[in-house]
Amino acid sequence: MFSERSFSNNQEKLEKMMKNTGEFRKALETGNLNEAENFLNEVASNPESFPQYDERWLDHRQRELFQSFYQAEDWQGAKRVVEVTADALSQQGRKDRLEELSGLNYEEI
C-alpha cells in the first residue's frame, strides 16, 4: 500500500525528471551526466510511458551519453552505458572503444 508520502515523493521525482531530448542534451552539455543517465534508464525501463522514443532513439542517446562519460574519463559511467545497451553491435563497439580509450580491460573497469 502506498502512503501519501511515497506518492508525493514519486510525484516530485516525475516532475523533476527530464521530459525530452532537448533537456537530455542540455544535461550532457552542463555535465549532469547522472541525470541524463537516469532519464535514459527511465525511458528504457518504461517504454509504455515514452511511446515517442523507440529503440533506435534510445541507442543514439546512449551513444551520446557514452561519449560524454568517456570524454570526462568517467570509465565506470561509460561502462554502465555499455551494460544497458540493447543492440549487440553497439554494445560490442562501445566495449571495444572503452577498452581502447581507458587502456584497461573491460573487466577491470
Secondary structure as UniProt FT lines:
FT   HELIX           4..16
FT   HELIX           21..29
FT   TURN            30..31
FT   HELIX           33..45
FT   HELIX           47..49
FT   TURN            51..52
FT   HELIX           55..71
FT   TURN            72..73
FT   HELIX           75..84
FT   HELIX           88..102
FT   HELIX           106..108
//
